[in-house]
């Protein structure tokens, strides 16, 4: 069994590779929304987030007739919510009918600042939307690490790096590895993606480590449970990340 130790410390990374950190809470809205009123009121409620745009869902219907001729029809768009961008920081929040998403883009600061800002916005979302139950809580961290181009051996930088079949020693032009893991004796699951992308302006290979930890159990709104879940998932994120990389990678990031 993996012990979730919230007191455990990890090495400080002066070159933290996080390009996006996300806190997602899926909860269905109880209030009815009128687009114009929603956007005007929201702009007053969310300080420092003046760039607001509406989000819509579009549906297409096709009716099949006995004469085998189809009748395509575009259903009127449904107002889904709003995307709100910070004026001064690389932060975006979404207030949607089916949930709340807060994203911090590069440069990442600290978990404490991420949680504090998302908590403030979540409180506004609750008052504005009046959700009753939570369907999913997730924490996602997308990391990008630039590796040197010369004589690159992925096993020097990535734990469990892919290998070519058998005794073949063919170099990788790319790979995409996705795992879904279950944390024993806990409500948490992990989507882990490891992949490489093309060189960034010839600086090096981009190693992507995308860690999405979530709890998809349903429960009534309870901020104590929510705080506990987010703290656990942040801890699990660290466990996964530092078990994905090697000491050589760690030295690149210190």
N, C-alpha and C positions, 0 to 999 in steps of 0.2 A: 504493500500500500504506500502511495506517495503522501508524505506528510506536507500539508500546506503550512509552511512556517513563515508567518508574516514578519518575523523579526530578523530573518536572514538578510545579510547585506551582500551586495554584488559589486564588482569592480566599477569604479567611476570611469566613464568613457567620455573623454573630452571631445572626441569626434563621433558623437552618437549618430548611428546610421538611420535613425527613424525619419522617414519622409512623410508619414501620415499616421496619426493616432486617432482612433475612433471609439466613442462610447455610444452604444445603440440600445435603446429601450423600446421594445415594441408593445404598444398599448392602444387599444381601440378607443377612439373619441366617443364621448357620450353626447356632447353638444352638437347641435346642428350648426353648420357653417354657411355664412353668406360671404362670398369672396371679397367684395368691396369692403364691407364692415370689418372682416377678419384682418385684412392687410392694414387698414388705417389704425385699428386698435393695437395690432401687434407692433407696429412701428413705434408707438408711444410706450409700450411695455418693455421693449428690449433695448436697454441703453448701450450705445456704442455700436449698434448693428443697424445701420441705416440703409444698406443695400438689400432691398427686399424684392423678391420676384415670386410670382405665383407659379405653382406646379399643377399640372393637369394630367389626367389619365384619358387616353384615347382608345376607343374600342371600335372594331370593325366587325360587321355582321354580314354573312352571306346566306341568303335563302335559296334553297334548292327546290326547283319547281318540277312537276311531273314531266314537262317537256325537256328536262335536263338543262334548261337555261338558268343561270344563277343571277340573283339580284343583289349585287354588293351594296352595302349601306354603311355609311360612317355615322356612328352614334355621336351625339353632341358630347364634347369633352366634359369630364367631371372634375370639379375643383378638388384637388388632393391635399393641398397645403401650401407652405411657403418655404423658400430657401433664403436664408438671411446671412449676409456676410459682414464681418467686422470691418470697421473703418480703418483701424490702425494695426491689426494683427492678422496673421494668416489663419483665420478661424472661420468656420462655416457651421451654421446650425440649421436643421430642417425640422419644422413643425408640421407633421403630416397626420392624416386621419388614422393611419396605422402605426404611428410611432414617432419617436424622437431620435435624432441623430446629431451628434456633435463631433466635428472633425477639427483637429489641430494639424496644420501642415508644417512643413519645414520652415524655420528651425524649431525643433521640439524643445520645450523648456523642462518641466518636471512633471511627475505624476500628480503632485500636490496642486500645481496650478491648473492642470488639465481637469482634475476632479472638482476643484473649487468652481471653475468657470462652468463646467457642465452641470454642477449641482444648482447653481444660480439659475441657469436657463431651464433646467428640469422643473424647478419650482414654479417658474412662469408658465411652462407648458401645462403643468397639472392644474393650475388655477384657470387657465384659458380654455383647456380642452376637457377637463374633468374625466380622465380615464378611471376605470374601476379596477381592471385586472391587467397584469403584465403577462405577456405571452413569451417574451424572450429578452434576455439581457446579454449583451455581448461587449467584449473589449477586443479591438483589433489593432495590431501594430504592424505596419509595413516598413521593412528595413531594406535599405539599398547600400551594399558594400562594394566599393570599387577595388577590384583585384588587378594586380599587374599582368600585363599581356605576355611578357617574356617567360617562356618555360613554365607555363601555368599547369600545376597539378592540383586538381580540385580537392583531393584528399588532404592537401596541406592546409586547406582553409575551411573545409566543410566536413563535419562529422557525418559518417554514412554517405559519403559522396558516391555518385553513380560510377559504375565500371562498365567497360565494353565487354561483350560476351566472351566467355572462355578465356583463352590465352591471348586474344586479340588486344592490341594496345593502340586502338584507334583514338585519336583525340576527339573530344566533343565539340561540335559546333553549337550545340544547345541541348538543354534537357528541361523537362517539366515534371516535377515529382509532387504529387498531392496525397496527403494522408488525412484520414479522419480518426481521431483517437478518443477513447473514453477514459476519463479519470476515475479509477476504481473508488467505490464507496463515496461518491460525490455526485452532484447533479450536473457536473461540467463535462463538456465535450470540446474538442480542439480540431479546427481545420488548419492544417499546416501545409503551406506551399513553399517549395524551394525550386528556384529556377535561375537561369542566367539569361541576360539580354545582350544585345549587340554593344560593342564598345561605345562609351560616351565620349565623343570627340577625341577618339584615339587615346584616351587616358587609361583605359583598362576595361576589363570585363565587369559587368554589373551583376553581382550576386544578389538576388532578391530572396528574402526570408519573410514570408507573410504569415503572421500568427493571428488566428481568429479564435478566441475562447468564448464560449457561450453557455448559458443555462436556458433551455427552452421549456422548462416547466412553467405551468400557469399558476399564478397566485395573486391574491388581492394586493393592491397598492400598500406597500409597507417600506418606509425609507430605511429602517434598521436592516431589514433583509437585503434591500438593494445595496446599501453600503457594504455589508458583509460580503455579498457576491462580487462586487466590483473589486474589493480588496483582495479577495481570493484569486480572482482572475488576473489581476496585475501581478501577483506573486507567481502564478502559473506561467504567465508570459515570460517572466525572467528565467524561470527554470527551463522552459523550452528553448529560449534564445541561447542561453549560455551552454546548453547541451548540444546545440546545432553547430557551434563554431569551435575552432581549434585555438590553441594558444597563439599560433601565428596570426590568426585573424584578430585575436584580442589585442595583440601588439599594434596592429594597424589602427585600432580604434582608441587606444589609450591617449 
